[in-house]
Amino acid sequence: MQSPPPDPASPPPTADEGLSLRDVVGLGGLLVATVVLLTLLGLAADAALGTEPALTLTGLALGIVCGIAGCWVRVRRHLA
């Protein structure tokens, strides 16, 4: 059995209606991954160079900035 043809008076479906749960979970994962990864890299660099806690804090700050920037890039396309 075939489905009925679309009503020509109805508006066409939009490609994207907003953020889905999958998108939001992906944003959280992106933010956590960047913060954890860059903080761990800072810890490793501190241990190797003996500069504790300078590079750990730098890695943490860079992780936060990169995570927020990555989230902004992904969310920006849904704001228009």
PQR file with spaces between the fields and no chain letter, atoms N, CA, C, O and H, PARSE charges and radii, in Angstrom:
ATOM       1  N    MET     1       0.834   -1.170    0.000 -0.4000 1.5000
ATOM       2  CA   MET     1       0.000    0.000    0.000 -0.0000 2.0000
ATOM       3  C    MET     1       0.889    1.247    0.000  0.5500 1.7000
ATOM       4  O    MET     1       1.858    1.328    0.754 -0.5500 1.4000
ATOM       5  N    GLN     2       0.552    2.202   -0.842 -0.4000 1.5000
ATOM       6  CA   GLN     2       1.340    3.419   -0.952 -0.0000 2.0000
ATOM       7  C    GLN     2       0.832    4.479    0.014  0.5500 1.7000
ATOM       8  O    GLN     2      -0.355    4.546    0.335 -0.5500 1.4000
ATOM       9  H    GLN     2      -0.236    2.136   -1.455  0.4000 1.0000
ATOM      10  N    SER     3       1.773    5.307    0.468 -0.4000 1.5000
ATOM      11  CA   SER     3       1.372    6.418    1.342 -0.0000 2.0000
ATOM      12  C    SER     3       0.788    7.530    0.475  0.5500 1.7000
ATOM      13  O    SER     3       1.146    7.662   -0.695 -0.5500 1.4000
ATOM      14  H    SER     3       2.737    5.252    0.208  0.4000 1.0000
ATOM      15  N    PRO     4      -0.104    8.323    1.045 -0.5600 1.5000
ATOM      16  CA   PRO     4      -0.720    9.393    0.252  0.2800 2.0000
ATOM      17  C    PRO     4       0.313   10.454   -0.125  0.5500 1.7000
ATOM      18  O    PRO     4       1.294   10.649    0.592 -0.5500 1.4000
ATOM      19  N    PRO     5       0.099   11.130   -1.235 -0.5600 1.5000
ATOM      20  CA   PRO     5       1.048   12.180   -1.634  0.2800 2.0000
ATOM      21  C    PRO     5       1.016   13.330   -0.636  0.5500 1.7000
ATOM      22  O    PRO     5      -0.004   13.556    0.015 -0.5500 1.4000
ATOM      23  N    PRO     6       2.115   14.054   -0.509 -0.5600 1.5000
ATOM      24  CA   PRO     6       2.139   15.177    0.447  0.2800 2.0000
ATOM      25  C    PRO     6       1.183   16.287    0.024  0.5500 1.7000
ATOM      26  O    PRO     6       0.965   16.527   -1.163 -0.5500 1.4000
ATOM      27  N    ASP     7       0.624   16.949    1.015 -0.4000 1.5000
ATOM      28  CA   ASP     7      -0.300   18.056    0.762 -0.0000 2.0000
ATOM      29  C    ASP     7       0.502   19.252    0.246  0.5500 1.7000
ATOM      30  O    ASP     7       1.413   19.712    0.935 -0.5500 1.4000
ATOM      31  H    ASP     7       0.801   16.755    1.980  0.4000 1.0000
ATOM      32  N    PRO     8       0.191   19.769   -0.947 -0.5600 1.5000
ATOM      33  CA   PRO     8       0.968   20.887   -1.485  0.2800 2.0000
ATOM      34  C    PRO     8       0.814   22.172   -0.674  0.5500 1.7000
ATOM      35  O    PRO     8       1.654   23.065   -0.786 -0.5500 1.4000
ATOM      36  N    ALA     9      -0.237   22.291    0.141 -0.4000 1.5000
ATOM      37  CA   ALA     9      -0.438   23.506    0.930 -0.0000 2.0000
ATOM      38  C    ALA     9       0.387   23.503    2.215  0.5500 1.7000
ATOM      39  O    ALA     9       0.589   24.557    2.818 -0.5500 1.4000
ATOM      40  H    ALA     9      -0.920   21.566    0.233  0.4000 1.0000
ATOM      41  N    SER    10       0.867   22.334    2.644 -0.4000 1.5000
ATOM      42  CA   SER    10       1.643   22.281    3.887 -0.0000 2.0000
ATOM      43  C    SER    10       3.079   22.736    3.625  0.5500 1.7000
ATOM      44  O    SER    10       3.614   22.511    2.540 -0.5500 1.4000
ATOM      45  H    SER    10       0.703   21.477    2.154  0.4000 1.0000
ATOM      46  N    PRO    11       3.698   23.373    4.613 -0.5600 1.5000
ATOM      47  CA   PRO    11       5.080   23.831    4.418  0.2800 2.0000
ATOM      48  C    PRO    11       6.020   22.636    4.320  0.5500 1.7000
ATOM      49  O    PRO    11       5.759   21.595    4.923 -0.5500 1.4000
ATOM      50  N    PRO    12       7.099   22.771    3.576 -0.5600 1.5000
ATOM      51  CA   PRO    12       8.044   21.659    3.454  0.2800 2.0000
ATOM      52  C    PRO    12       8.745   21.422    4.792  0.5500 1.7000
ATOM      53  O    PRO    12       8.948   22.362    5.560 -0.5500 1.4000
ATOM      54  N    PRO    13       9.109   20.188    5.070 -0.5600 1.5000
ATOM      55  CA   PRO    13       9.809   19.924    6.331  0.2800 2.0000
ATOM      56  C    PRO    13      11.173   20.597    6.330  0.5500 1.7000
ATOM      57  O    PRO    13      11.841   20.673    5.299 -0.5500 1.4000
ATOM      58  N    THR    14      11.573   21.079    7.487 -0.4000 1.5000
ATOM      59  CA   THR    14      12.885   21.710    7.596 -0.0000 2.0000
ATOM      60  C    THR    14      13.928   20.642    7.831  0.5500 1.7000
ATOM      61  O    THR    14      13.626   19.567    8.349 -0.5500 1.4000
ATOM      62  H    THR    14      11.031   21.017    8.325  0.4000 1.0000
ATOM      63  N    ALA    15      15.152   20.940    7.449 -0.4000 1.5000
ATOM      64  CA   ALA    15      16.241   19.985    7.591 -0.0000 2.0000
ATOM      65  C    ALA    15      16.620   19.799    9.053  0.5500 1.7000
ATOM      66  O    ALA    15      17.030   18.710    9.455 -0.5500 1.4000
ATOM      67  H    ALA    15      15.397   21.813    7.028  0.4000 1.0000
ATOM      68  N    ASP    16      16.486   20.853    9.848 -0.4000 1.5000
ATOM      69  CA   ASP    16      16.918   20.764   11.230 -0.0000 2.0000
ATOM      70  C    ASP    16      16.006   21.612   12.101  0.5500 1.7000
ATOM      71  O    ASP    16      15.863   22.814   11.876 -0.5500 1.4000
ATOM      72  H    ASP    16      16.153   21.738    9.522  0.4000 1.0000
ATOM      73  N    GLU    17      15.400   20.996   13.077 -0.4000 1.5000
ATOM      74  CA   GLU    17      14.436   21.705   13.921 -0.0000 2.0000
ATOM      75  C    GLU    17      15.013   22.066   15.276  0.5500 1.7000
ATOM      76  O    GLU    17      14.269   22.524   16.143 -0.5500 1.4000
ATOM      77  H    GLU    17      15.516   20.020   13.260  0.4000 1.0000
ATOM      78  N    GLY    18      16.299   21.881   15.493 -0.4000 1.5000
ATOM      79  CA   GLY    18      16.915   22.202   16.772 -0.0000 2.0000
ATOM      80  C    GLY    18      17.841   21.088   17.215  0.5500 1.7000
ATOM      81  O    GLY    18      18.136   20.162   16.459 -0.5500 1.4000
ATOM      82  H    GLY    18      16.903   21.509   14.789  0.4000 1.0000
ATOM      83  N    LEU    19      18.291   21.195   18.448 -0.4000 1.5000
ATOM      84  CA   LEU    19      19.211   20.208   18.983 -0.0000 2.0000
ATOM      85  C    LEU    19      18.452   18.982   19.489  0.5500 1.7000
ATOM      86  O    LEU    19      17.484   19.104   20.238 -0.5500 1.4000
ATOM      87  H    LEU    19      18.051   21.948   19.062  0.4000 1.0000
ATOM      88  N    SER    20      18.898   17.823   19.076 -0.4000 1.5000
ATOM      89  CA   SER    20      18.313   16.582   19.580 -0.0000 2.0000
ATOM      90  C    SER    20      19.082   16.150   20.828  0.5500 1.7000
ATOM      91  O    SER    20      20.113   16.730   21.168 -0.5500 1.4000
ATOM      92  H    SER    20      19.685   17.725   18.467  0.4000 1.0000
ATOM      93  N    LEU    21      18.576   15.142   21.490 -0.4000 1.5000
ATOM      94  CA   LEU    21      19.259   14.606   22.666 -0.0000 2.0000
ATOM      95  C    LEU    21      20.646   14.105   22.293  0.5500 1.7000
ATOM      96  O    LEU    21      21.594   14.266   23.061 -0.5500 1.4000
ATOM      97  H    LEU    21      17.739   14.670   21.213  0.4000 1.0000
ATOM      98  N    ARG    22      20.764   13.510   21.138 -0.4000 1.5000
ATOM      99  CA   ARG    22      22.059   13.021   20.661 -0.0000 2.0000
ATOM     100  C    ARG    22      23.048   14.173   20.499  0.5500 1.7000
ATOM     101  O    ARG    22      24.221   14.035   20.846 -0.5500 1.4000
ATOM     102  H    ARG    22      19.993   13.379   20.514  0.4000 1.0000
ATOM     103  N    ASP    23      22.586   15.300   19.977 -0.4000 1.5000
ATOM     104  CA   ASP    23      23.451   16.471   19.820 -0.0000 2.0000
ATOM     105  C    ASP    23      23.934   16.990   21.169  0.5500 1.7000
ATOM     106  O    ASP    23      25.106   17.334   21.328 -0.5500 1.4000
ATOM     107  H    ASP    23      21.633   15.412   19.695  0.4000 1.0000
ATOM     108  N    VAL    24      23.033   17.044   22.132 -0.4000 1.5000
ATOM     109  CA   VAL    24      23.374   17.571   23.457 -0.0000 2.0000
ATOM     110  C    VAL    24      24.369   16.650   24.157  0.5500 1.7000
ATOM     111  O    VAL    24      25.316   17.121   24.787 -0.5500 1.4000
ATOM     112  H    VAL    24      22.081   16.765   22.003  0.4000 1.0000
ATOM     113  N    VAL    25      24.157   15.344   24.049 -0.4000 1.5000
ATOM     114  CA   VAL    25      25.094   14.392   24.651 -0.0000 2.0000
ATOM     115  C    VAL    25      26.461   14.506   23.974  0.5500 1.7000
ATOM     116  O    VAL    25      27.495   14.422   24.638 -0.5500 1.4000
ATOM     117  H    VAL    25      23.388   14.962   23.537  0.4000 1.0000
ATOM     118  N    GLY    26      26.464   14.694   22.672 -0.4000 1.5000
ATOM     119  CA   GLY    26      27.716   14.876   21.951 -0.0000 2.0000
ATOM     120  C    GLY    26      28.456   16.134   22.384  0.5500 1.7000
ATOM     121  O    GLY    26      29.683   16.139   22.478 -0.5500 1.4000
ATOM     122  H    GLY    26      25.624   14.761   22.133  0.4000 1.0000
ATOM     123  N    LEU    27      27.707   17.195   22.645 -0.4000 1.5000
ATOM     124  CA   LEU    27      28.333   18.434   23.123 -0.0000 2.0000
ATOM     125  C    LEU    27      28.963   18.229   24.495  0.5500 1.7000
ATOM     126  O    LEU    27      30.068   18.707   24.753 -0.5500 1.4000
ATOM     127  H    LEU    27      26.710   17.190   22.568  0.4000 1.0000
ATOM     128  N    GLY    28      28.261   17.521   25.371 -0.4000 1.5000
ATOM     129  CA   GLY    28      28.813   17.237   26.694 -0.0000 2.0000
ATOM     130  C    GLY    28      30.069   16.392   26.605  0.5500 1.7000
ATOM     131  O    GLY    28      31.050   16.638   27.307 -0.5500 1.4000
ATOM     132  H    GLY    28      27.363   17.134   25.161  0.4000 1.0000
ATOM     133  N    GLY    29      30.032   15.396   25.738 -0.4000 1.5000
ATOM     134  CA   GLY    29      31.208   14.554   25.533 -0.0000 2.0000
ATOM     135  C    GLY    29      32.386   15.326   24.991  0.5500 1.7000
ATOM     136  O    GLY    29      33.523   15.113   25.410 -0.5500 1.4000
ATOM     137  H    GLY    29      29.236   15.196   25.167  0.4000 1.0000
ATOM     138  N    LEU    30      32.119   16.219   24.062 -0.4000 1.5000
ATOM     139  CA   LEU    30      33.177   17.058   23.496 -0.0000 2.0000
ATOM     140  C    LEU    30      33.810   17.930   24.571  0.5500 1.7000
ATOM     141  O    LEU    30      35.034   18.028   24.654 -0.5500 1.4000
ATOM     142  H    LEU    30      31.195   16.392   23.722  0.4000 1.0000
ATOM     143  N    LEU    31      32.987   18.555   25.384 -0.4000 1.5000
ATOM     144  CA   LEU    31      33.489   19.433   26.434 -0.0000 2.0000
ATOM     145  C    LEU    31      34.310   18.651   27.463  0.5500 1.7000
ATOM     146  O    LEU    31      35.404   19.077   27.835 -0.5500 1.4000
ATOM     147  H    LEU    31      31.993   18.475   25.316  0.4000 1.0000
ATOM     148  N    VAL    32      33.795   17.528   27.918 -0.4000 1.5000
ATOM     149  CA   VAL    32      34.509   16.719   28.910 -0.0000 2.0000
ATOM     150  C    VAL    32      35.819   16.185   28.332  0.5500 1.7000
ATOM     151  O    VAL    32      36.856   16.223   28.994 -0.5500 1.4000
ATOM     152  H    VAL    32      32.906   17.182   27.616  0.4000 1.0000
ATOM     153  N    ALA    33      35.767   15.693   27.107 -0.4000 1.5000
ATOM     154  CA   ALA    33      36.963   15.106   26.500 -0.0000 2.0000
ATOM     155  C    ALA    33      38.076   16.138   26.334  0.5500 1.7000
ATOM     156  O    ALA    33      39.236   15.836   26.618 -0.5500 1.4000
ATOM     157  H    ALA    33      34.925   15.662   26.569  0.4000 1.0000
ATOM     158  N    THR    34      37.752   17.338   25.883 -0.4000 1.5000
ATOM     159  CA   THR    34      38.800   18.335   25.693 -0.0000 2.0000
ATOM     160  C    THR    34      39.395   18.769   27.030  0.5500 1.7000
ATOM     161  O    THR    34      40.611   18.928   27.140 -0.5500 1.4000
ATOM     162  H    THR    34      36.811   17.583   25.652  0.4000 1.0000
ATOM     163  N    VAL    35      38.561   18.962   28.038 -0.4000 1.5000
ATOM     164  CA   VAL    35      39.076   19.385   29.348 -0.0000 2.0000
ATOM     165  C    VAL    35      39.953   18.294   29.949  0.5500 1.7000
ATOM     166  O    VAL    35      41.055   18.576   30.420 -0.5500 1.4000
ATOM     167  H    VAL    35      37.574   18.833   27.949  0.4000 1.0000
ATOM     168  N    VAL    36      39.479   17.054   29.938 -0.4000 1.5000
ATOM     169  CA   VAL    36      40.244   15.962   30.529 -0.0000 2.0000
ATOM     170  C    VAL    36      41.546   15.722   29.762  0.5500 1.7000
ATOM     171  O    VAL    36      42.606   15.590   30.373 -0.5500 1.4000
ATOM     172  H    VAL    36      38.584   16.824   29.555  0.4000 1.0000
ATOM     173  N    LEU    37      41.476   15.665   28.446 -0.4000 1.5000
ATOM     174  CA   LEU    37      42.660   15.385   27.640 -0.0000 2.0000
ATOM     175  C    LEU    37      43.742   16.450   27.829  0.5500 1.7000
ATOM     176  O    LEU    37      44.905   16.121   28.061 -0.5500 1.4000
ATOM     177  H    LEU    37      40.615   15.773   27.950  0.4000 1.0000
ATOM     178  N    LEU    38      43.363   17.711   27.730 -0.4000 1.5000
ATOM     179  CA   LEU    38      44.367   18.765   27.851 -0.0000 2.0000
ATOM     180  C    LEU    38      44.892   18.907   29.281  0.5500 1.7000
ATOM     181  O    LEU    38      46.045   19.289   29.480 -0.5500 1.4000
ATOM     182  H    LEU    38      42.418   17.978   27.541  0.4000 1.0000
ATOM     183  N    THR    39      44.063   18.607   30.267 -0.4000 1.5000
ATOM     184  CA   THR    39      44.541   18.622   31.647 -0.0000 2.0000
ATOM     185  C    THR    39      45.545   17.490   31.874  0.5500 1.7000
ATOM     186  O    THR    39      46.570   17.691   32.525 -0.5500 1.4000
ATOM     187  H    THR    39      43.126   18.297   30.106  0.4000 1.0000
ATOM     188  N    LEU    40      45.256   16.315   31.346 -0.4000 1.5000
ATOM     189  CA   LEU    40      46.197   15.200   31.472 -0.0000 2.0000
ATOM     190  C    LEU    40      47.505   15.467   30.736  0.5500 1.7000
ATOM     191  O    LEU    40      48.580   15.095   31.207 -0.5500 1.4000
ATOM     192  H    LEU    40      44.423   16.151   30.817  0.4000 1.0000
ATOM     193  N    LEU    41      47.406   16.111   29.581 -0.4000 1.5000
ATOM     194  CA   LEU    41      48.638   16.489   28.879 -0.0000 2.0000
ATOM     195  C    LEU    41      49.446   17.488   29.703  0.5500 1.7000
ATOM     196  O    LEU    41      50.674   17.409   29.744 -0.5500 1.4000
ATOM     197  H    LEU    41      46.533   16.413   29.198  0.4000 1.0000
ATOM     198  N    GLY    42      48.769   18.418   30.354 -0.4000 1.5000
ATOM     199  CA   GLY    42      49.454   19.363   31.228 -0.0000 2.0000
ATOM     200  C    GLY    42      50.109   18.672   32.408  0.5500 1.7000
ATOM     201  O    GLY    42      51.229   19.015   32.786 -0.5500 1.4000
ATOM     202  H    GLY    42      47.772   18.481   30.321  0.4000 1.0000
ATOM     203  N    LEU    43      49.414   17.690   32.999 -0.4000 1.5000
ATOM     204  CA   LEU    43      50.000   16.918   34.097 -0.0000 2.0000
ATOM     205  C    LEU    43      51.249   16.171   33.653  0.5500 1.7000
ATOM     206  O    LEU    43      52.260   16.164   34.356 -0.5500 1.4000
ATOM     207  H    LEU    43      48.504   17.412   32.692  0.4000 1.0000
ATOM     208  N    ALA    44      51.175   15.547   32.488 -0.4000 1.5000
ATOM     209  CA   ALA    44      52.325   14.804   31.973 -0.0000 2.0000
ATOM     210  C    ALA    44      53.498   15.744   31.684  0.5500 1.7000
ATOM     211  O    ALA    44      54.648   15.420   31.981 -0.5500 1.4000
ATOM     212  H    ALA    44      50.354   15.553   31.917  0.4000 1.0000
ATOM     213  N    ALA    45      53.205   16.889   31.114 -0.4000 1.5000
ATOM     214  CA   ALA    45      54.278   17.855   30.821 -0.0000 2.0000
ATOM     215  C    ALA    45      54.877   18.395   32.118  0.5500 1.7000
ATOM     216  O    ALA    45      56.089   18.593   32.200 -0.5500 1.4000
ATOM     217  H    ALA    45      52.271   17.152   30.873  0.4000 1.0000
ATOM     218  N    ASP    46      54.045   18.633   33.127 -0.4000 1.5000
ATOM     219  CA   ASP    46      54.551   19.080   34.430 -0.0000 2.0000
ATOM     220  C    ASP    46      55.463   18.039   35.054  0.5500 1.7000
ATOM     221  O    ASP    46      56.518   18.374   35.594 -0.5500 1.4000
ATOM     222  H    ASP    46      53.060   18.472   33.060  0.4000 1.0000
ATOM     223  N    ALA    47      55.060   16.783   34.982 -0.4000 1.5000
ATOM     224  CA   ALA    47      55.874   15.716   35.563 -0.0000 2.0000
ATOM     225  C    ALA    47      57.220   15.602   34.851  0.5500 1.7000
ATOM     226  O    ALA    47      58.248   15.366   35.486 -0.5500 1.4000
ATOM     227  H    ALA    47      54.204   16.511   34.544  0.4000 1.0000
ATOM     228  N    ALA    48      57.209   15.769   33.536 -0.4000 1.5000
ATOM     229  CA   ALA    48      58.448   15.647   32.766 -0.0000 2.0000
ATOM     230  C    ALA    48      59.371   16.845   32.960  0.5500 1.7000
ATOM     231  O    ALA    48      60.593   16.698   32.976 -0.5500 1.4000
ATOM     232  H    ALA    48      56.374   15.961   33.019  0.4000 1.0000
ATOM     233  N    LEU    49      58.783   18.028   33.106 -0.4000 1.5000
ATOM     234  CA   LEU    49      59.592   19.250   33.169 -0.0000 2.0000
ATOM     235  C    LEU    49      59.754   19.804   34.583  0.5500 1.7000
ATOM     236  O    LEU    49      60.558   20.709   34.805 -0.5500 1.4000
ATOM     237  H    LEU    49      57.790   18.147   33.093  0.4000 1.0000
ATOM     238  N    GLY    50      59.003   19.271   35.530 -0.4000 1.5000
ATOM     239  CA   GLY    50      59.087   19.745   36.906 -0.0000 2.0000
ATOM     240  C    GLY    50      58.572   21.163   37.097  0.5500 1.7000
ATOM     241  O    GLY    50      59.135   21.930   37.878 -0.5500 1.4000
ATOM     242  H    GLY    50      58.350   18.536   35.350  0.4000 1.0000
ATOM     243  N    THR    51      57.512   21.514   36.393 -0.4000 1.5000
ATOM     244  CA   THR    51      56.970   22.881   36.462 -0.0000 2.0000
ATOM     245  C    THR    51      55.608   22.915   37.136  0.5500 1.7000
ATOM     246  O    THR    51      54.798   23.797   36.849 -0.5500 1.4000
ATOM     247  H    THR    51      57.054   20.891   35.759  0.4000 1.0000
ATOM     248  N    GLU    52      55.343   21.963   38.033 -0.4000 1.5000
ATOM     249  CA   GLU    52      54.014   21.875   38.657 -0.0000 2.0000
ATOM     250  C    GLU    52      53.646   23.162   39.364  0.5500 1.7000
ATOM     251  O    GLU    52      54.526   23.755   39.986 -0.5500 1.4000
ATOM     252  H    GLU    52      56.000   21.246   38.267  0.4000 1.0000
ATOM     253  N    PRO    53      52.453   23.623   39.318 -0.5600 1.5000
ATOM     254  CA   PRO    53      51.272   23.202   38.569  0.2800 2.0000
ATOM     255  C    PRO    53      51.026   24.045   37.322  0.5500 1.7000
ATOM     256  O    PRO    53      49.909   24.066   36.804 -0.5500 1.4000
ATOM     257  N    ALA    54      52.048   24.738   36.837 -0.4000 1.5000
ATOM     258  CA   ALA    54      51.852   25.710   35.750 -0.0000 2.0000
ATOM     259  C    ALA    54      51.231   25.083   34.501  0.5500 1.7000
ATOM     260  O    ALA    54      50.245   25.598   33.974 -0.5500 1.4000
ATOM     261  H    ALA    54      52.955   24.721   37.259  0.4000 1.0000
ATOM     262  N    LEU    55      51.799   23.984   34.031 -0.4000 1.5000
ATOM     263  CA   LEU    55      51.289   23.404   32.787 -0.0000 2.0000
ATOM     264  C    LEU    55      49.973   22.660   32.989  0.5500 1.7000
ATOM     265  O    LEU    55      49.179   22.542   32.055 -0.5500 1.4000
ATOM     266  H    LEU    55      52.600   23.565   34.459  0.4000 1.0000
ATOM     267  N    THR    56      49.738   22.162   34.192 -0.4000 1.5000
ATOM     268  CA   THR    56      48.441   21.544   34.475 -0.0000 2.0000
ATOM     269  C    THR    56      47.331   22.591   34.397  0.5500 1.7000
ATOM     270  O    THR    56      46.285   22.359   33.791 -0.5500 1.4000
ATOM     271  H    THR    56      50.383   22.258   34.950  0.4000 1.0000
ATOM     272  N    LEU    57      47.574   23.739   35.014 -0.4000 1.5000
ATOM     273  CA   LEU    57      46.574   24.813   34.973 -0.0000 2.0000
ATOM     274  C    LEU    57      46.414   25.368   33.557  0.5500 1.7000
ATOM     275  O    LEU    57      45.312   25.724   33.140 -0.5500 1.4000
ATOM     276  H    LEU    57      48.424   23.927   35.506  0.4000 1.0000
ATOM     277  N    THR    58      47.521   25.435   32.829 -0.4000 1.5000
ATOM     278  CA   THR    58      47.447   25.888   31.435 -0.0000 2.0000
ATOM     279  C    THR    58      46.641   24.901   30.596  0.5500 1.7000
ATOM     280  O    THR    58      45.816   25.310   29.779 -0.5500 1.4000
ATOM     281  H    THR    58      48.416   25.146   33.168  0.4000 1.0000
ATOM     282  N    GLY    59      46.875   23.605   30.795 -0.4000 1.5000
ATOM     283  CA   GLY    59      46.105   22.587   30.075 -0.0000 2.0000
ATOM     284  C    GLY    59      44.628   22.636   30.429  0.5500 1.7000
ATOM     285  O    GLY    59      43.765   22.468   29.567 -0.5500 1.4000
ATOM     286  H    GLY    59      47.545   23.273   31.458  0.4000 1.0000
ATOM     287  N    LEU    60      44.345   22.866   31.701 -0.4000 1.5000
ATOM     288  CA   LEU    60      42.951   22.986   32.129 -0.0000 2.0000
ATOM     289  C    LEU    60      42.283   24.185   31.460  0.5500 1.7000
ATOM     290  O    LEU    60      41.173   24.071   30.940 -0.5500 1.4000
ATOM     291  H    LEU    60      45.046   23.002   32.401  0.4000 1.0000
ATOM     292  N    ALA    61      42.954   25.324   31.472 -0.4000 1.5000
ATOM     293  CA   ALA    61      42.387   26.528   30.855 -0.0000 2.0000
ATOM     294  C    ALA    61      42.198   26.343   29.351  0.5500 1.7000
ATOM     295  O    ALA    61      41.166   26.724   28.799 -0.5500 1.4000
ATOM     296  H    ALA    61      43.856   25.416   31.895  0.4000 1.0000
ATOM     297  N    LEU    62      43.195   25.756   28.692 -0.4000 1.5000
ATOM     298  CA   LEU    62      43.067   25.511   27.252 -0.0000 2.0000
ATOM     299  C    LEU    62      41.951   24.512   26.952  0.5500 1.7000
ATOM     300  O    LEU    62      41.238   24.652   25.957 -0.5500 1.4000
ATOM     301  H    LEU    62      44.034   25.446   29.140  0.4000 1.0000
ATOM     302  N    GLY    63      41.801   23.510   27.808 -0.4000 1.5000
ATOM     303  CA   GLY    63      40.728   22.536   27.625 -0.0000 2.0000
ATOM     304  C    GLY    63      39.358   23.178   27.728  0.5500 1.7000
ATOM     305  O    GLY    63      38.461   22.878   26.939 -0.5500 1.4000
ATOM     306  H    GLY    63      42.380   23.396   28.615  0.4000 1.0000
ATOM     307  N    ILE    64      39.198   24.068   28.709 -0.4000 1.5000
ATOM     308  CA   ILE    64      37.918   24.763   28.858 -0.0000 2.0000
ATOM     309  C    ILE    64      37.637   25.641   27.648  0.5500 1.7000
ATOM     310  O    ILE    64      36.531   25.626   27.108 -0.5500 1.4000
ATOM     311  H    ILE    64      39.926   24.311   29.350  0.4000 1.0000
ATOM     312  N    VAL    65      38.645   26.411   27.219 -0.4000 1.5000
ATOM     313  CA   VAL    65      38.463   27.310   26.071 -0.0000 2.0000
ATOM     314  C    VAL    65      38.172   26.511   24.796  0.5500 1.7000
ATOM     315  O    VAL    65      37.259   26.852   24.044 -0.5500 1.4000
ATOM     316  H    VAL    65      39.543   26.423   27.657  0.4000 1.0000
ATOM     317  N    CYS    66      38.942   25.456   24.556 -0.4000 1.5000
ATOM     318  CA   CYS    66      38.732   24.656   23.348 -0.0000 2.0000
ATOM     319  C    CYS    66      37.384   23.933   23.378  0.5500 1.7000
ATOM     320  O    CYS    66      36.721   23.816   22.347 -0.5500 1.4000
ATOM     321  H    CYS    66      39.684   25.179   25.167  0.4000 1.0000
ATOM     322  N    GLY    67      36.981   23.452   24.544 -0.4000 1.5000
ATOM     323  CA   GLY    67      35.687   22.789   24.664 -0.0000 2.0000
ATOM     324  C    GLY    67      34.533   23.730   24.392  0.5500 1.7000
ATOM     325  O    GLY    67      33.587   23.379   23.686 -0.5500 1.4000
ATOM     326  H    GLY    67      37.520   23.546   25.381  0.4000 1.0000
ATOM     327  N    ILE    68      34.614   24.930   24.954 -0.4000 1.5000
ATOM     328  CA   ILE    68      33.554   25.919   24.716 -0.0000 2.0000
ATOM     329  C    ILE    68      33.531   26.336   23.251  0.5500 1.7000
ATOM     330  O    ILE    68      32.461   26.483   22.662 -0.5500 1.4000
ATOM     331  H    ILE    68      35.382   25.215   25.527  0.4000 1.0000
ATOM     332  N    ALA    69      34.714   26.527   22.661 -0.4000 1.5000
ATOM     333  CA   ALA    69      34.771   26.904   21.242 -0.0000 2.0000
ATOM     334  C    ALA    69      34.185   25.802   20.362  0.5500 1.7000
ATOM     335  O    ALA    69      33.449   26.088   19.418 -0.5500 1.4000
ATOM     336  H    ALA    69      35.583   26.407   23.140  0.4000 1.0000
ATOM     337  N    GLY    70      34.508   24.544   20.667 -0.4000 1.5000
ATOM     338  CA   GLY    70      33.962   23.431   19.897 -0.0000 2.0000
ATOM     339  C    GLY    70      32.451   23.337   20.026  0.5500 1.7000
ATOM     340  O    GLY    70      31.754   23.076   19.046 -0.5500 1.4000
ATOM     341  H    GLY    70      35.106   24.312   21.434  0.4000 1.0000
ATOM     342  N    CYS    71      31.949   23.549   21.231 -0.4000 1.5000
ATOM     343  CA   CYS    71      30.494   23.540   21.442 -0.0000 2.0000
ATOM     344  C    CYS    71      29.839   24.687   20.689  0.5500 1.7000
ATOM     345  O    CYS    71      28.786   24.510   20.076 -0.5500 1.4000
ATOM     346  H    CYS    71      32.516   23.761   22.027  0.4000 1.0000
ATOM     347  N    TRP    72      30.454   25.858   20.732 -0.4000 1.5000
ATOM     348  CA   TRP    72      29.888   27.015   20.043 -0.0000 2.0000
ATOM     349  C    TRP    72      29.802   26.768   18.542  0.5500 1.7000
ATOM     350  O    TRP    72      28.802   27.112   17.914 -0.5500 1.4000
ATOM     351  H    TRP    72      31.310   26.002   21.229  0.4000 1.0000
ATOM     352  N    VAL    73      30.843   26.174   17.965 -0.4000 1.5000
ATOM     353  CA   VAL    73      30.840   25.904   16.532 -0.0000 2.0000
ATOM     354  C    VAL    73      29.693   24.947   16.170  0.5500 1.7000
ATOM     355  O    VAL    73      29.023   25.124   15.153 -0.5500 1.4000
ATOM     356  H    VAL    73      31.656   25.895   18.476  0.4000 1.0000
ATOM     357  N    ARG    74      29.481   23.939   17.012 -0.4000 1.5000
ATOM     358  CA   ARG    74      28.420   22.979   16.716 -0.0000 2.0000
ATOM     359  C    ARG    74      27.027   23.542   16.962  0.5500 1.7000
ATOM     360  O    ARG    74      26.094   23.204   16.234 -0.5500 1.4000
ATOM     361  H    ARG    74      30.025   23.795   17.839  0.4000 1.0000
ATOM     362  N    VAL    75      26.867   24.391   17.972 -0.4000 1.5000
ATOM     363  CA   VAL    75      25.538   24.929   18.296 -0.0000 2.0000
ATOM     364  C    VAL    75      25.176   26.083   17.371  0.5500 1.7000
ATOM     365  O    VAL    75      23.995   26.310   17.108 -0.5500 1.4000
ATOM     366  H    VAL    75      27.625   24.665   18.563  0.4000 1.0000
ATOM     367  N    ARG    76      26.154   26.808   16.880 -0.4000 1.5000
ATOM     368  CA   ARG    76      25.916   27.997   16.058 -0.0000 2.0000
ATOM     369  C    ARG    76      25.017   27.709   14.861  0.5500 1.7000
ATOM     370  O    ARG    76      24.190   28.542   14.491 -0.5500 1.4000
ATOM     371  H    ARG    76      27.114   26.624   17.094  0.4000 1.0000
ATOM     372  N    ARG    77      25.174   26.549   14.263 -0.4000 1.5000
ATOM     373  CA   ARG    77      24.344   26.243   13.076 -0.0000 2.0000
ATOM     374  C    ARG    77      22.879   26.032   13.422  0.5500 1.7000
ATOM     375  O    ARG    77      22.020   26.105   12.543 -0.5500 1.4000
ATOM     376  H    ARG    77      25.846   25.873   14.563  0.4000 1.0000
ATOM     377  N    HIS    78      22.578   25.771   14.705 -0.4000 1.5000
ATOM     378  CA   HIS    78      21.191   25.587   15.130 -0.0000 2.0000
ATOM     379  C    HIS    78      20.548   26.892   15.578  0.5500 1.7000
ATOM     380  O    HIS    78      19.335   26.932   15.779 -0.5500 1.4000
ATOM     381  H    HIS    78      23.275   25.712   15.420  0.4000 1.0000
ATOM     382  N    LEU    79      21.320   27.953   15.739 -0.4000 1.5000
ATOM     383  CA   LEU    79      20.787   29.205   16.228 -0.0000 2.0000
ATOM     384  C    LEU    79      20.120   30.047   15.144  0.5500 1.7000
ATOM     385  O    LEU    79      19.297   30.912   15.444 -0.5500 1.4000
ATOM     386  H    LEU    79      22.306   27.920   15.576  0.4000 1.0000
ATOM     387  N    ALA    80      20.467   29.799   13.910 -0.4000 1.5000
ATOM     388  CA   ALA    80      19.920   30.619   12.820 -0.0000 2.0000
ATOM     389  C    ALA    80      18.500   30.261   12.485  0.5500 1.7000
ATOM     390  O    ALA    80      17.907   30.863   11.590 -0.5500 1.4000
ATOM     391  H    ALA    80      21.135   29.096   13.667  0.4000 1.0000
